[in-house]
Amino acid sequence: MEKELPVVKIEGTEFLLDVGQLLLIEKGNPENTISFFEMEDNGNGYSFDYNPKGRNIPDIWDRHDENVNVNLLPLVEMDQQGMAEKYGLTVQDLVGKTDFDVMVDSKALEERLRGRLTTIDIADQIFYVDIPMGKLRPKDDFASKGIVFDDIDHCFDEEREMYLITYNPAKHEFEEVYGDEIIEVPKDLILIEFPHERFLDPVGYNRKHGADQLFGLKETSIKPHFTARIAEWKEVGLHELINENRKRLGLDKGDDPPKYGKRQRKGKGI
């Protein structure tokens, strides 16, 4: 039986409190939601401006005098059972804890504040998430330049907040593949996916950008270690692209492929 969500009433409108998604969902109108990450976190609850007509956080064109300020209790008070289930605790475990205490791994945070760098496993090679240097730095491979964030910014999916890049496991580096040139599946490269650096190392990311080092940790959480996903070439339509290029270049009959030199340009990869 599906758990019945608690109801929060705001200016006469009922919202379901979904701690799983950290959303307020208007009852009877599931398309209308308010994220807790859009609210101001005051450490002992949440506050936000609310427009009763739009039944949501005001748009910039809403009249200011129609808005009201809403204050909510901490999630551990509004839905104890839901928070306990989400984070693998008992209701008794929540006693005396704030939302931050429950939602953020205190051990991982303590280790990071003491200087331990986050690590990520990429195809069995460990990398350090080195925000000051702006890269993923391979452990015990000083000849490699690693994976430089500035080099892969065009490989970032903003909607999913993930990088999807072509990677050379032998060199432990990002290696660009130009979609208009590729005529065969790269033999020395694989496709890997991993989160943006603000998720890999939110503390380091906050420090670099001059924010409080604990800012946004409820949203990003903090983990000591990640594993990059090895993706399939079909996810980027590689074989279709190869076929198109081979037809365009007249290589369908097994002609020798043209030779390409390295090009010093930055552009959209595959």
TORSE-288687 format. One line per field, with one value per residue (C-alpha): residue in one letter; x, y, z. Coordinates in steps of 0.25 Angstrom, whole numbers. Layout:
N
aa: A;...
u: X;...
v: Y;...
w: Z;...
***
This chain:
270
aa: M;E;K;E;L;P;V;V;K;I;E;G;T;E;F;L;L;D;V;G;Q;L;L;L;I;E;K;G;N;P;E;N;T;I;S;F;F;E;M;E;D;N;G;N;G;Y;S;F;D;Y;N;P;K;G;R;N;I;P;D;I;W;D;R;H;D;E;N;V;N;V;N;L;L;P;L;V;E;M;D;Q;Q;G;M;A;E;K;Y;G;L;T;V;Q;D;L;V;G;K;T;D;F;D;V;M;V;D;S;K;A;L;E;E;R;L;R;G;R;L;T;T;I;D;I;A;D;Q;I;F;Y;V;D;I;P;M;G;K;L;R;P;K;D;D;F;A;S;K;G;I;V;F;D;D;I;D;H;C;F;D;E;E;R;E;M;Y;L;I;T;Y;N;P;A;K;H;E;F;E;E;V;Y;G;D;E;I;I;E;V;P;K;D;L;I;L;I;E;F;P;H;E;R;F;L;D;P;V;G;Y;N;R;K;H;G;A;D;Q;L;F;G;L;K;E;T;S;I;K;P;H;F;T;A;R;I;A;E;W;K;E;V;G;L;H;E;L;I;N;E;N;R;K;R;L;G;L;D;K;G;D;D;P;P;K;Y;G;K;R;Q;R;K;G;K;G;I
u: 0;6;9;0;7;6;-2;3;-7;-2;-12;-24;-17;-13;1;6;19;28;42;46;47;48;36;22;12;-1;-12;-20;-10;3;9;10;22;31;45;51;64;56;53;62;68;70;75;63;53;50;44;39;31;18;8;-7;-12;-1;0;15;27;25;29;36;24;15;10;19;8;0;11;12;24;23;30;31;36;48;46;49;37;28;30;38;34;37;51;54;51;58;71;70;68;58;49;56;69;64;62;71;75;73;70;85;89;81;83;98;108;115;127;129;128;138;148;147;148;161;167;163;161;149;153;146;149;149;151;159;168;166;166;166;156;165;156;168;175;162;164;162;176;180;186;201;202;209;211;197;190;177;163;163;149;151;154;141;131;125;122;113;98;92;79;85;97;106;119;119;133;142;154;167;169;184;187;177;172;161;163;154;146;141;128;130;143;140;139;141;139;151;159;166;155;143;131;130;120;121;115;118;129;119;114;127;133;123;132;144;134;128;142;147;135;135;123;121;127;115;106;96;100;86;84;97;101;115;122;136;137;130;130;129;119;124;114;111;114;100;96;102;98;112;109;99;109;120;111;107;122;126;115;119;133;131;136;125;132;144;153;165;161;167;178;174;184;182;174;176;161;151;137;125;130;122
v: 0;13;23;35;47;58;71;85;96;109;121;111;102;88;83;68;68;58;57;46;57;69;75;81;76;83;73;70;78;70;79;90;87;95;90;92;96;108;112;120;110;117;105;103;102;108;121;127;137;131;136;132;134;126;116;116;124;138;140;153;160;156;168;169;174;161;152;146;140;126;119;104;95;86;73;64;71;71;57;49;35;39;45;33;23;32;32;18;22;20;31;31;33;47;52;64;65;76;73;76;65;55;59;61;50;55;46;49;64;63;56;66;78;71;72;58;59;52;41;35;22;23;10;4;17;25;40;51;62;74;87;97;91;90;75;61;57;42;36;31;36;49;48;50;63;57;62;77;83;94;84;77;88;86;71;75;72;84;77;64;71;61;60;50;49;41;36;29;18;17;31;34;46;52;51;59;52;61;57;62;53;40;28;16;13;18;6;13;21;18;27;31;39;46;57;72;76;83;69;62;72;82;87;90;96;105;110;113;121;129;123;117;103;96;103;94;81;77;77;71;63;59;46;42;33;32;22;27;20;14;17;11;17;15;25;36;30;27;16;25;36;28;23;37;41;29;32;46;43;32;21;11;2;0;11;15;25;39;43;54;62;67;80;90;94;93;89;80;66;54
w: 0;-4;7;9;8;19;15;16;15;9;8;6;-4;0;-4;-2;5;-3;4;-6;-16;-6;-13;-9;-19;-21;-17;-30;-38;-39;-49;-39;-30;-21;-18;-5;-12;-16;-2;8;18;31;38;46;35;22;17;3;-4;-9;-19;-15;-29;-36;-24;-25;-23;-30;-44;-47;-53;-41;-33;-20;-11;-14;-9;5;13;17;28;29;40;37;29;41;48;37;33;42;37;22;26;34;23;12;20;26;40;51;56;69;61;57;71;73;59;49;34;31;41;34;20;20;22;35;34;19;22;34;25;14;23;29;14;9;-6;-13;-22;-34;-41;-56;-63;-52;-50;-38;-40;-29;-31;-31;-31;-29;-41;-49;-53;-49;-46;-48;-36;-38;-52;-52;-68;-70;-70;-66;-69;-69;-67;-76;-87;-85;-83;-96;-92;-81;-81;-73;-71;-65;-59;-64;-73;-84;-90;-99;-90;-93;-83;-86;-85;-74;-81;-89;-104;-113;-125;-135;-141;-155;-156;-150;-159;-150;-135;-127;-123;-112;-106;-97;-94;-79;-71;-57;-50;-50;-40;-31;-28;-28;-18;-13;-2;-12;-22;-12;-7;-21;-24;-11;-5;9;9;14;4;-4;3;5;-10;-14;-2;0;-4;-2;-15;-28;-40;-54;-63;-75;-86;-99;-113;-117;-107;-115;-128;-132;-143;-150;-150;-156;-167;-170;-171;-179;-189;-190;-192;-202;-193;-194;-204;-195;-200;-192;-182;-183;-174;-164;-156;-142;-142;-131;-129;-119;-123;-121;-120;-123
***
